[in-house]
Amino acid sequence: MTLDTIRARAAQAAQSAGRDPGDVTLIAVSKVQPLDRIHSVLTQGQRIFGENKVQEAQGKWPDFRATFGEVDLHLIGPLQTNKTRSAMELFNAIHTVDRPKLVNTLIRLTQEMGTCPKLFIQINTGAEPQKAGVLPQDADALIRNAQDGDLPVMGLMCIPPADLDPAPHFDMLREIAVRNGLLGLSMGMSGDFETAIAHGATHIRVGSAIFGDRTPL
Ligand SMILES: *Cc1c(COP(=O)(O)O)cnc(C)c1O
């Protein structure tokens, strides 16, 4: 599929839900993709990208930024505490804030650096043992911890369990956001971004539907 097709489908999903298509941000997830495919999507005008590893992103985005100018980079993969500073230097947004230790490191570094990317708190809506994200019952406390430290918490993020209907997970994410006064909802991937938009997504993270599959070359 092409970038234009995904944009059109996202806009259509927003309209069907009575929402303004401008309220849904498309993050093109470029992890593991060959550079020529990323180059092509940049040439088509896309300027918001998602990466899941700090080091991988450090390897390609400085050059692309030198060529194409400002690019909004979103970290959507797990963040080790010892890579927090590098992540804050490279990314405009971090979607995977999920534990007190990381929140406290972000608070300390923000005070030192004077700036912080936009943050999303990742919620493990399915309470899956192998998955990152704070458990739903611990979400309010972690959000408050971040807000008390003056971090710029824009919203919440989730990755629903692979084989289940994602809709209840999107609804749970929205409920937690609403009761905490947060507006951003990072939810929806290639297979379910239209459902996510119907349930209130403000940021959709779409990889393979734009770039093709990620099978190693
Ligand atoms: C890889 C990834 C995506 C994109 O997945 P696709 O199914 O290729 O659209 C979205 N969010 C996260 C957190 C990811 O790791």
The ligand as a MOL file (V3000), in Angstrom:
LIG
                    3D

  0  0  0     0  0            999 V3000
M  V30 BEGIN CTAB
M  V30 COUNTS 15 15 0 0 0
M  V30 BEGIN ATOM
M  V30 1 C 6.3670 -2.1940 14.8510 0
M  V30 2 C 5.4200 -1.4040 15.6640 0
M  V30 3 C 4.3090 -0.7560 15.0660 0
M  V30 4 C 3.9700 -0.8740 13.6050 0
M  V30 5 O 3.5030 -2.1600 13.3240 0
M  V30 6 P 2.8230 -2.5110 11.9220 0
M  V30 7 O 1.9480 -3.6600 12.2340 0
M  V30 8 O 3.9130 -2.8160 10.9820 0
M  V30 9 O 2.0430 -1.3260 11.4940 0
M  V30 10 C 3.4930 0.0030 15.8930 0
M  V30 11 N 3.7410 0.1380 17.2090 0
M  V30 12 C 4.7890 -0.4650 17.8020 0
M  V30 13 C 4.9890 -0.2770 19.2590 0
M  V30 14 C 5.6430 -1.2560 17.0590 0
M  V30 15 O 6.6870 -1.8550 17.6730 0
M  V30 END ATOM
M  V30 BEGIN BOND
M  V30 1 1 1 2
M  V30 2 1 2 3
M  V30 3 2 2 14
M  V30 4 1 3 4
M  V30 5 2 3 10
M  V30 6 1 4 5
M  V30 7 1 5 6
M  V30 8 2 6 7
M  V30 9 1 6 8
M  V30 10 1 6 9
M  V30 11 1 10 11
M  V30 12 2 11 12
M  V30 13 1 12 13
M  V30 14 1 12 14
M  V30 15 1 14 15
M  V30 END BOND
M  V30 END CTAB
M  END
